[in-house]
Amino acid sequence: MVKRIELEAEGVTATARLLEEEAPQTVQRLWEALPIEETLRHVRWGGNAAYVLVRALRDPSFPFENRVSFYTPATIALKPQHGELAFSYGQAQARDGRGNGWATHFAVLESGIEPFLTVLQRTQREGGKHLTMRRKEG
């Protein structure tokens, strides 16, 4: 059975499918950390994306799986060295103040996509939004 998560911000709910075959260790680590409640903020250097920092996911020695540098819209990725979950609403990249980086692409939005991407985009002008992530049952 495919694992899914629900994401809720600003009264908008989206569902994401976890990519267990491509990123099994990352999916398991996220699954164990749920539920997550953090402040969603816009990235500084990476383009059209927002992020949350999750202390339980921070592990500089954790391996990259399904490694990506560029994000397409509706991608959810983890930069384990920072515990950063990135949510792209447009073209984005796993960048920081030092330049290009890598992340694990472990989930993709599959429902409620457009309204959720709009919330992500609004973090750029409006600032932080409360985000809740939880297991989607059924």
C-alpha contacts under 8 A as a table, 3 or more apart, distances in Angstrom:
res1	aa1	res2	aa2	distance
2	V	17	R	7.19
2	V	18	L	7.22
2	V	20	E	7.84
3	K	17	R	6.27
3	K	18	L	5.62
3	K	20	E	7.75
3	K	135	R	7.96
3	K	136	K	7.57
4	R	15	T	6.73
4	R	16	A	5.53
4	R	17	R	4.57
4	R	18	L	5.63
4	R	135	R	6.38
4	R	136	K	5.32
4	R	137	E	7.68
5	I	15	T	5.70
5	I	16	A	5.36
5	I	17	R	6.70
5	I	18	L	7.44
5	I	133	M	6.66
5	I	134	R	5.55
5	I	135	R	4.56
5	I	136	K	4.70
6	E	13	T	6.70
6	E	14	A	5.73
6	E	15	T	4.60
6	E	16	A	6.47
6	E	132	T	7.94
6	E	133	M	5.62
6	E	134	R	5.39
6	E	135	R	6.22
6	E	136	K	5.56
7	L	13	T	5.58
7	L	14	A	5.24
7	L	15	T	6.22
7	L	16	A	7.68
7	L	131	L	6.91
7	L	132	T	5.69
7	L	133	M	4.60
7	L	134	R	6.77
8	E	11	G	6.46
8	E	12	V	5.49
8	E	13	T	4.42
8	E	14	A	6.51
8	E	131	L	5.68
8	E	132	T	5.18
8	E	133	M	6.57
9	A	12	V	5.37
9	A	13	T	6.73
9	A	116	F	7.67
9	A	119	V	7.18
9	A	129	K	6.55
9	A	130	H	5.79
9	A	131	L	4.80
9	A	132	T	6.67
10	E	119	V	7.11
10	E	129	K	6.88
10	E	130	H	7.14
10	E	131	L	7.95
12	V	112	G	7.74
12	V	115	P	6.64
12	V	116	F	6.16
12	V	119	V	7.83
13	T	112	G	6.29
13	T	116	F	6.92
14	A	109	L	6.99
14	A	110	E	7.56
14	A	111	S	5.51
14	A	112	G	4.36
14	A	113	I	6.17
14	A	116	F	6.25
15	T	109	L	5.82
15	T	110	E	5.83
15	T	111	S	5.19
15	T	112	G	6.59
15	T	113	I	7.94
15	T	136	K	7.78
16	A	107	A	6.16
16	A	108	V	5.25
16	A	109	L	4.03
16	A	110	E	5.36
16	A	111	S	7.08
17	R	107	A	5.53
17	R	108	V	5.53
17	R	109	L	6.34
17	R	110	E	6.54
18	L	27	V	6.49
18	L	106	F	5.93
18	L	107	A	4.36
18	L	108	V	6.76
19	L	22	E	5.51
19	L	23	A	5.94
19	L	24	P	7.35
19	L	27	V	7.08
19	L	105	H	8.00
19	L	106	F	5.07
19	L	107	A	5.32
19	L	108	V	7.67
20	E	23	A	5.28
20	E	24	P	4.58
20	E	27	V	5.97
20	E	106	F	7.38
21	E	24	P	5.78
22	E	65	E	6.84
22	E	66	N	5.61
22	E	106	F	7.10
23	A	26	T	5.47
23	A	27	V	6.11
23	A	65	E	5.14
23	A	66	N	5.90
23	A	104	T	7.34
23	A	105	H	7.40
23	A	106	F	5.58
24	P	27	V	5.21
24	P	28	Q	6.16
25	Q	28	Q	5.17
25	Q	29	R	6.18
25	Q	65	E	7.92
26	T	29	R	5.11
26	T	30	L	6.16
26	T	65	E	7.41
26	T	78	L	7.96
26	T	104	T	7.69
26	T	106	F	6.80
27	V	30	L	5.19
27	V	31	W	5.99
27	V	106	F	6.48
28	Q	31	W	5.03
28	Q	32	E	6.21
29	R	32	E	5.31
29	R	33	A	6.39
29	R	57	L	7.10
30	L	33	A	5.06
30	L	34	L	6.43
30	L	57	L	7.08
31	W	34	L	5.47
31	W	135	R	7.33
33	A	36	I	6.82
33	A	56	A	6.43
33	A	57	L	7.51
34	L	133	M	6.77
34	L	134	R	5.53
34	L	135	R	6.71
35	P	132	T	7.19
35	P	133	M	5.55
35	P	134	R	4.51
35	P	135	R	7.01
36	I	54	V	7.75
36	I	131	L	7.93
36	I	132	T	5.72
36	I	133	M	5.07
36	I	134	R	6.60
37	E	130	H	7.19
37	E	131	L	5.64
37	E	132	T	4.54
37	E	133	M	6.46
38	E	52	V	6.18
38	E	53	L	7.28
38	E	54	V	7.45
38	E	130	H	6.06
38	E	131	L	5.48
38	E	132	T	6.78
39	T	52	V	6.07
39	T	128	G	5.82
39	T	129	K	5.54
39	T	130	H	4.74
39	T	131	L	5.87
40	L	50	A	6.32
40	L	51	Y	5.48
40	L	52	V	5.05
40	L	120	L	7.96
40	L	123	T	7.44
40	L	128	G	5.30
40	L	129	K	5.03
40	L	130	H	5.98
40	L	131	L	5.91
41	R	50	A	5.29
41	R	51	Y	5.44
41	R	52	V	6.51
41	R	123	T	5.85
41	R	124	Q	7.59
41	R	127	G	6.36
41	R	128	G	4.78
41	R	129	K	6.83
42	H	49	A	6.13
42	H	50	A	4.10
42	H	51	Y	6.21
42	H	120	L	7.48
42	H	121	Q	7.82
42	H	123	T	5.34
42	H	124	Q	5.24
42	H	127	G	7.27
42	H	128	G	7.53
43	V	46	G	5.80
43	V	47	G	6.85
43	V	48	N	7.53
43	V	49	A	5.85
43	V	50	A	5.23
43	V	51	Y	6.33
44	R	47	G	7.37
44	R	96	D	7.69
45	W	95	R	5.92
45	W	96	D	5.82
45	W	97	G	6.86
46	G	49	A	6.93
46	G	92	A	5.34
46	G	93	Q	4.78
46	G	94	A	5.88
46	G	95	R	4.97
46	G	96	D	6.95
47	G	90	G	7.74
47	G	91	Q	6.40
47	G	92	A	4.45
47	G	93	Q	6.40
48	N	88	S	5.95
48	N	89	Y	5.69
48	N	90	G	4.91
48	N	91	Q	5.58
48	N	92	A	5.03
48	N	121	Q	7.16
49	A	86	A	6.51
49	A	87	F	5.41
49	A	88	S	4.05
49	A	89	Y	5.55
49	A	90	G	6.82
49	A	91	Q	7.86
49	A	92	A	6.09
49	A	120	L	6.76
49	A	121	Q	7.21
50	A	86	A	5.79
50	A	87	F	5.32
50	A	88	S	6.44
50	A	89	Y	7.97
50	A	120	L	5.79
50	A	121	Q	7.57
50	A	123	T	7.08
51	Y	84	E	6.42
51	Y	85	L	5.38
51	Y	86	A	4.36
51	Y	87	F	5.98
52	V	84	E	5.73
52	V	85	L	5.40
52	V	86	A	6.83
53	L	82	H	7.15
53	L	83	G	5.42
53	L	84	E	4.57
53	L	85	L	6.40
54	V	57	L	5.48
54	V	58	R	6.68
54	V	83	G	5.10
54	V	84	E	6.30
54	V	85	L	7.42
55	R	58	R	5.25
55	R	83	G	5.87
56	A	83	G	7.18
57	L	80	P	6.29
57	L	82	H	7.93
57	L	83	G	4.59
57	L	84	E	7.62
58	R	80	P	5.19
58	R	81	Q	5.70
58	R	82	H	5.22
58	R	83	G	3.67
58	R	84	E	7.45
59	D	62	F	5.36
59	D	80	P	5.39
59	D	81	Q	5.29
59	D	82	H	7.14
59	D	83	G	6.83
60	P	80	P	5.97
60	P	81	Q	3.86
60	P	82	H	7.14
61	S	80	P	7.91
61	S	81	Q	7.18
62	F	80	P	6.22
62	F	81	Q	7.46
63	P	80	P	7.95
64	F	67	R	5.78
64	F	80	P	7.84
64	F	102	W	7.87
64	F	103	A	6.56
64	F	104	T	5.44
65	E	103	A	8.00
65	E	104	T	5.22
65	E	105	H	7.34
65	E	106	F	8.00
66	N	104	T	5.43
66	N	105	H	5.64
66	N	106	F	7.23
67	R	102	W	6.42
67	R	103	A	5.65
67	R	104	T	4.81
67	R	105	H	6.35
68	V	71	Y	7.22
68	V	94	A	7.80
68	V	102	W	5.66
68	V	103	A	5.46
68	V	104	T	6.15
68	V	105	H	6.37
69	S	93	Q	5.54
69	S	94	A	5.18
69	S	95	R	7.91
69	S	100	N	7.27
69	S	101	G	6.03
69	S	102	W	4.79
69	S	103	A	6.25
70	F	91	Q	7.45
70	F	92	A	5.84
70	F	93	Q	4.29
70	F	94	A	6.36
71	Y	75	T	6.01
71	Y	88	S	6.35
71	Y	90	G	7.81
71	Y	91	Q	6.13
71	Y	92	A	5.05
71	Y	93	Q	5.58
71	Y	94	A	7.57
72	T	75	T	5.79
72	T	88	S	6.54
72	T	89	Y	7.59
72	T	90	G	6.16
72	T	91	Q	5.53
72	T	92	A	6.77
73	P	88	S	5.06
73	P	89	Y	4.60
73	P	90	G	4.60
73	P	91	Q	6.47
74	A	87	F	6.75
74	A	88	S	5.57
74	A	89	Y	5.97
74	A	90	G	7.89
74	A	108	V	5.64
74	A	109	L	5.09
74	A	110	E	7.98
74	A	113	I	6.99
74	A	117	L	7.33
75	T	86	A	7.90
75	T	87	F	5.92
75	T	88	S	5.52
75	T	89	Y	7.94
75	T	105	H	6.93
75	T	107	A	6.35
75	T	108	V	4.90
75	T	109	L	6.69
76	I	85	L	6.84
76	I	86	A	5.60
76	I	87	F	4.76
76	I	88	S	6.74
76	I	105	H	6.08
76	I	106	F	6.31
76	I	107	A	5.05
76	I	108	V	5.77
76	I	109	L	7.58
77	A	85	L	5.64
77	A	86	A	5.20
77	A	87	F	6.80
77	A	103	A	5.96
77	A	104	T	5.19
77	A	105	H	4.33
77	A	106	F	5.70
77	A	107	A	6.83
78	L	83	G	6.88
78	L	84	E	5.63
78	L	85	L	4.65
78	L	86	A	6.33
78	L	103	A	5.37
78	L	104	T	5.09
78	L	105	H	6.67
78	L	106	F	7.32
79	K	82	H	5.95
79	K	83	G	5.90
79	K	84	E	5.10
79	K	85	L	6.55
79	K	86	A	7.86
79	K	94	A	7.81
79	K	102	W	6.95
79	K	103	A	4.69
79	K	104	T	6.54
80	P	83	G	4.70
80	P	84	E	6.47
80	P	103	A	7.49
81	Q	84	E	7.80
87	F	120	L	7.50
88	S	91	Q	7.10
88	S	92	A	6.32
88	S	117	L	7.58
88	S	120	L	7.66
89	Y	117	L	4.95
89	Y	118	T	7.52
89	Y	120	L	6.43
89	Y	121	Q	6.52
93	Q	100	N	7.46
93	Q	101	G	7.78
94	A	100	N	6.28
94	A	101	G	5.00
94	A	102	W	5.54
94	A	103	A	6.22
95	R	98	R	7.55
95	R	99	G	5.45
95	R	100	N	4.55
95	R	101	G	5.09
95	R	102	W	7.73
96	D	99	G	5.47
96	D	100	N	6.74
96	D	101	G	7.09
109	L	112	G	7.78
109	L	113	I	6.11
110	E	113	I	6.41
112	G	115	P	6.01
112	G	116	F	6.20
113	I	116	F	5.28
113	I	117	L	6.05
114	E	117	L	5.10
114	E	118	T	6.26
115	P	118	T	5.11
115	P	119	V	6.54
116	F	119	V	5.11
116	F	120	L	6.39
117	L	120	L	5.00
117	L	121	Q	6.20
118	T	121	Q	5.03
118	T	122	R	6.20
119	V	122	R	5.11
119	V	123	T	6.75
120	L	123	T	5.56
120	L	124	Q	7.81
121	Q	124	Q	5.92
121	Q	125	R	7.96
122	R	125	R	5.63
122	R	126	E	5.75
122	R	127	G	7.43
123	T	126	E	5.12
123	T	127	G	4.60
123	T	128	G	5.75
123	T	129	K	6.82
124	Q	127	G	6.00
